Amino acid sequence: MRRMRRTVLLASVCLVAATARAPQQLALEVRVFNGAEEVTSQTRITVHRAGDRGSPLGRLEPGSAKREMMLQPDIYDAQAIQEREGRVVNIRWAQRLVVMPYPDEQGRHLEVINFQNGFGALQVRDLGSDITLYRPGERTAPVAGRFTGADYVLFVVPSGRYDLRIRTPKSTNWHSDIEVPVDRTRLWTPLSAGATTASALVGMP
């Protein structure tokens, strides 16, 4: 009887250890644009492990309300195929997308694929604030290409440097010279309102 208890205890310890070693899956959300126009609903997205174009690890179909897939932390390639009226109108590969458990992402990773060259994406965590993006030194008219997500604001704009305004009922804070990298999605999160800022490049090789 005592030996059986030890066996059961050892098996439980091994199960807990195996669970602790197993990498946590992350929710990968993919949004697709043609310039500043979102075409996610028209696009088939297939995700492969980087460098392996064999069997896909995940797929999102056109017209589906689903925009996420669960994946292990790794580096991936994604193919986006836009269809309109039964015809393929755009195809693009996004390579070496780094999907890792970054602390600021809370288990949810966003990648933006753009069919046009020269664009990038800036993801800003929504703090319940008025979040607006401006060209450097031009703080009168905000840039176009502003979209929203479950808990973030997304700007899809030509790559370059921009000024970001975060306005709450109590304060207005400007964050200058924020880079939006070409063909990449940048996650930007302020550490606290009106304080130093922290940035993370998402999907950089």
N, C-alpha and C positions, 0 to 999 in steps of 0.2 A: 504493500500500500504506500509506504514511504517512497519507494523507488518510482511508483507511478506519479506521485505528486511532484517529484523532482523532474520527471520527464515532461509533465504538463507545464511546469514553471519554465523549464528551459525552452520549450517550444514557444511559449508566450513571449519570452525575452527575445528570441530570434525573430519572431513576427514583428515586434515593436522596432527592433533594430533595422529590419528590412524596410519597414514603412518609413522610418526616419531617413534611410539612405535614398529612397525613391524620389527623383526630382519632381517637384510640384508642377503640375500643368499650368500653363498661362493662357489667358483668353487673348487671341490675336484678332483684332478688328482691322479690316482692310477697307479703305474707301478709295474710289477711283475717280479721276478728274480728267477732263480735256481742257487744258488751260485752267480757267477759273469756273468752269461748268462741271458740276458733279454728274457723273454717268455711272455710278455704282450699280444702280438698278438695271442697267443695260449690259453689265459686264460679268463674264464668267472668270472666276479667280481660282487658280490651281496653285497649290503650295507644295514644293519639293524640298528635300534636304539639299543644302547648297552643293552644287556640283553633280547632283544625281537627278537626272531627268526621267527616271523610270517611274515606278508607281508613285502617285501623289500621296501626300500625307493628309491633305485636306482640300476641300473644294467648296466654293460658294457659287450658286447658280444665279443667272440673271432673273430679275423679278422676285427673288426671294426676300422676305423680310429679314432673314438671317444675315448678319454681317460679321459674325465672329466664328472662330473655330478654336478648339482647345488643342494646344501643342506643348511638347516638352521644350524646355529651354535649349536653344540651339541656334544655328545660323541657317537661313533658308533662302531659296530662290522662289519667286512668285511670277506666274504668268497671268496677264490680264488680257482677255479677248472681249472687245466691245462688239455687240451685235445690234443691228437696227433693221427692223422689218425683215428678219431672216437672213440678213447679209452681215458678214464680218467687215467692220469698218476700221478697226484699230487693233493692233496686237503689240504688247510690250512685255518685256521681261524686266523684273526688278531683282537684282542679284545681291546676295550676301546681306540679307536683312537679319540683323542681330536681335533675337528675341530672348531676352534674359530677364530675370526677376529684379529689375531696378527698384530701389526703395520707393521712389516717387510715383511709380506706376500702380502700385497696389494690386499686382497680379493681372493688370489689363494693359495690353500693348497695342498701340495704334501705328499702322503703316499707311501712308498715302502714296498711291501710284498715279503718275500723270503721263498722259499720252503725248503731251507737248514738252519739248525741251526747254530748259531754262527756268523751270518752276521748282519751288520748294514748298514746304508746309511747316507752319508753326502751331503747335498744340499748346494751349494755355489752360491749366486747370481752372475751372469755373469756381470762383470763391463767392458766388452770389453777388458779383460786382459787375459794373459796366466796363467791359474790356474792349479797347479799340486800338487799331494799328495805324500808324502814320508813316509816311516817308520821312526820312531824316530832315529835321528843320522845318517841315511843312505840317504844322499842327492845326490846320484849319479844316481840311477835308480828309476824313479817314479813307484808307484804301479799300477797294472792293475785294470780294473773295472771302467774306466772313461766313462761317458755318458753325453749327452747334452740334454737340454730342451729348451723351448721357450725363457727363460731369465735366465737360470741357468746352472751350471755344477753339475753333480751328480757322486759321488763316491760310489760304492757298494763293500764293502770290509769286511773282518773279523773284528769283533768288537775289539776295542783297541784304542790306542793313536797314533796319526800321526802328522807329520809336514806338514804345508801347505805353498806353495810358490805362491805369486801373483806377476806377473811380467808385467810391462807396459813399453812402450818405454822410459819412463823417470826414472823408479826406479824398484827395486826388493825388496819385503818385505817378510820376513818369519814369520809365526805364529806357534809357537811350542806347542806340547802337547795338541792337540785338540782331545777330546774323541769322538769316534764313538760308540754309545751305541748299545747293542745287540737287534735285532728285533725291532729297532725304526729308525725313520728318523730324523736326526738333521739338522736344518736350521742354517747356519752360515753366518753372514754378517759383514764385517768390517765397522765400523762407517765412516772411511775415510782412503784413502790410506796412509799407513805408520803410522797410529795412533792407539789408543786403539781399541780393538775389542769387539764386542758384540755377544753373542751366545744365541740361543733359542732352547730348546728341543721340537720337534714337536711330538705330539702323546703320550707324557709321561702321565701316569695316575696320 
